[in-house]
């Protein structure tokens, strides 16, 4: 193990110092700082600039020439499109699998499952925009499979990304569908499972495989490849697991 760490450190030391720009799906905003910090222990001279947003909007920006070098999406569809169009130079690989939860600042009767969303006291439900945010797609799918979508869709308050949806869930709505990873950030630690939040039944929605690609403008940038490899390394996977993701 010590030899592996030494090899990684020597490899990173040989790379040039500089800045890399990473487009990151909003749900990963809670884990990306820990990933950056751990990477910089091995490679302290690299500055990592993170651009957060919904996967759909980030993809549109990339197609329009935004100077991003690595894309960590909330699903597989968007990076696969970029690869097919020659904008990404690596095939899409799953770096993590996300999960849905629903959250309320007020105690709720989560033992009733999602039926609680139909209660009169639940007037607003925060949900990520399914047109641009994969977690919004998953939330809609879960509601339809639970046969509740038509009954509650009039209550929706849409966030343009999952991070904005978390904000709505804790301020402007009575409850909201969020990425489970957000619950592992320090500012969310006071919310209690079974009181303020609960997992959404994973059988109700398609597993949220999150994909990563290196973009064409970073084709010959060893620092980008180093960060890509780090995310997929044992340490990177450990960090992602600590934020509620599943990794292989």
Secondary structure, DSSP 8 states (H G I E B T S, - for coil): -HHHHHHHHHHHHHS---EEEEEEEGGGHHHHHHHHHHHHHH-TT-EEEEEEE-HHHHHHHHHTT----EEE-SSSHHHHHHHHTTSBSS--EEEEEE-EEEE-SS---GGGGGGGGGSTT---EEEE-TTT-HHHHHHHHHHHHTT-HHHHGGGEEEESSHHHHHHHHHHTSSEEEEEGGGGGSGGGTTS-BTTTEEE--GGGS--EEEEEEEBGGGTT-HHHHHHHHHHHSHHHHHHHHHTT-B--
